[in-house]
Amino acid sequence: MPLSTGQKLLKIRKGEITAAENIKGFLNVIRKNNTAINAILHINDTAVKEAEAVDKKIKSGEAGKLAGLAIAVKSNISVIGLPISCASKTLENYYGTFDADVIAKIKAEDGVIIGMANMDEFACGSSGESSAFGRTDNPAAPGRIPGGTSSGSAAAIAAGFCDLALGSDTGGSIRNPASHCGVVGIKPSYGRVSRYGLVDMTMSFDQIGPLSNDAYGAALAMQVISGKSENDAATSANKVPNYLRLLKKGLKGLKIGIVSEFEEMCSDKRIYRLMEGVTHKFAAATKSGVKQIKLPYVDLAIQAYYPIVYVEFFSGTRKFDGRKYGKKIEESCGEEVLRRILGGREISRAEYHGTYYRKALKAKKLISEGFERAFKEVDIIISPTTPMLPHKLGTKITDPRAMYAYDAYTTPANLAGICAGVVPAGRIDGIPVGLQIMAPAFKEELLLQAMAEIEKRSN
Ligand code: GLN
């Protein structure tokens, strides 16, 4: 069992291990195991030096909240001097020229970037198989997909390559790999965390969020990366609560919703039963009530999500024309990225306008309103994360519709802009299964409290 994030932080602060030792320890594990797992695409050569500087600050009592922790970063988040390839040949030789807001904040709190993580190309996919630099293996279920698109970030946590990781989530890309790799992950509310320095997949859904071994680690990372930024007009001025303090408070007397429509959508019913079992245990322990609720139109989430993604992704990729950054995308990208570019171009044509895109926006609105009504009845909603277990590497899902169905439980939160997180719920056939909690927008403290309580009770 690795140390909990809280224990690790304390050991570093007390000088029982130095920040440099912490980083060196992880680098050794990466050097030993990354060839097989392929979670890290690039190691930060200056990580040990940076950690030594942090050690000096610890000694003089000036160290920040993340002092000496190792952080892996998804390869679509800009870090100065490191390759931001988006796991694509298109940006293969592109190096960050500035720090994303989240990275500047992490560095200001003395976190050490250990390396850049593998991912599905341009954050399109659900399995971790579409990276131009090879698939990632699942350290918690070897030989199976780790989930995606933040595949490397989740696998890096599960493999013991870092303390914390950053991912991005447009339709489930933090939550799905967190579930498959048996770790914790959070998609913050839209506007909670600055997207400045994130390579867009779909601007109106993308959020950067943390992956961690435990809810405490996720809360700590959220504390550091959340908040208003002048660089991202979509960030909210809502005050960031003290997540760490609120986490200690625990929870009582919640109203928990389980969505009636979700049972049928679960192709592996064992996942649904596991989710129900853990939810009832959690409810009993916290004197909470569980209620079946309806989320009308939630079955349209996939149909609403993909046309919007295609159109925004197509538009966002126009800058990769081979002149300013890297190669021309159409000539260097993989199959799924090309499908979205071509599909997005078609949908954007004037004659189709009312046919797909407008309809998708309408469905998005109906789904958001459904959540608003639901959150008048219940405090949080619990659901499975994915409808099936991770498949074996090499048995690729070839039908894009089957791959898209993977996102049925995760896309609704992005469509509605609410926050959602995943915690390990247990195992089926030895494979980790995470449970998803959804909470109203800007109620991350409630989400984290529920995650911490569930974490205590799953096995
Ligand atoms: N699987 C979803 C998609 O392919 C989500 C990806 C993501 O969240 N980046 O769009």
Residues whose N, C-alpha, C, O or C-beta is under 5 A from the ligand:
A	BS01	LIG	A123 C124 G125 S126 T149 S168 D169 T170 G171 G172 S173 M201 D407
